[in-house]
Amino acid sequence: MNPEVLKEICIIEMPFGKHKGMLLVDLPVSYLEWFHRQGMPPGKLGMQLSTIYEIQINGLMDLLTPLRTKTDPQKPNKPRVYKF
């Protein structure tokens, strides 16, 4: 697995849909399961969503903890928090 993909998942926001603006890493597993059943979007976004889906269903979210703490330029060493 490419480490750059893991970094991207922690900083890229969902560009469309119900969870537009949410970081890919924070997408609910139910949303990712829906994409898995319907078909992932083509291209890089589909690969990123597939990666986070596999990480979530296999209980590997702890692997992203070190990356998440480095992604918020406003608050170094703290994960970005969104309130909806």
PEQUI-V692569 format. One record per backbone hydrogen bond with DSSP energy under -0.5 kcal/mol. NH is the residue of the N-H (numbers start at 0). CO is the residue of the C=O. E is the energy in kcal/mol with one decimal. If there is no record, write none. Layout:
nh->NH co->CO e->E
nh->NH co->CO e->E
This chain:
nh->4 co->1 e->-0.8
nh->5 co->1 e->-1.2
nh->6 co->2 e->-2.0
nh->7 co->3 e->-2.5
nh->8 co->4 e->-2.2
nh->9 co->5 e->-0.9
nh->9 co->6 e->-0.6
nh->10 co->6 e->-0.5
nh->10 co->7 e->-1.6
nh->11 co->7 e->-2.8
nh->13 co->21 e->-3.1
nh->19 co->16 e->-1.8
nh->20 co->13 e->-3.0
nh->21 co->18 e->-2.1
nh->23 co->11 e->-2.6
nh->24 co->8 e->-1.6
nh->25 co->22 e->-1.5
nh->26 co->23 e->-1.4
nh->30 co->27 e->-0.7
nh->31 co->27 e->-1.7
nh->32 co->28 e->-2.7
nh->33 co->29 e->-1.8
nh->34 co->30 e->-2.0
nh->35 co->31 e->-2.4
nh->36 co->32 e->-2.2
nh->37 co->33 e->-2.7
nh->38 co->34 e->-3.1
nh->45 co->41 e->-0.6
nh->46 co->42 e->-1.7
nh->47 co->43 e->-2.5
nh->48 co->44 e->-2.9
nh->49 co->45 e->-2.4
nh->50 co->46 e->-2.0
nh->51 co->47 e->-2.4
nh->52 co->48 e->-2.3
nh->53 co->49 e->-2.3
nh->54 co->50 e->-2.3
nh->55 co->51 e->-2.6
nh->56 co->52 e->-2.8
nh->57 co->53 e->-1.3
nh->58 co->55 e->-1.6
nh->59 co->54 e->-2.8
nh->62 co->59 e->-1.9
nh->63 co->60 e->-1.6
nh->64 co->61 e->-0.9
nh->67 co->63 e->-2.7
nh->68 co->64 e->-1.7
nh->69 co->66 e->-1.1
nh->70 co->67 e->-1.2
nh->72 co->70 e->-0.8
nh->76 co->68 e->-1.1
nh->77 co->74 e->-1.7
nh->83 co->81 e->-0.5
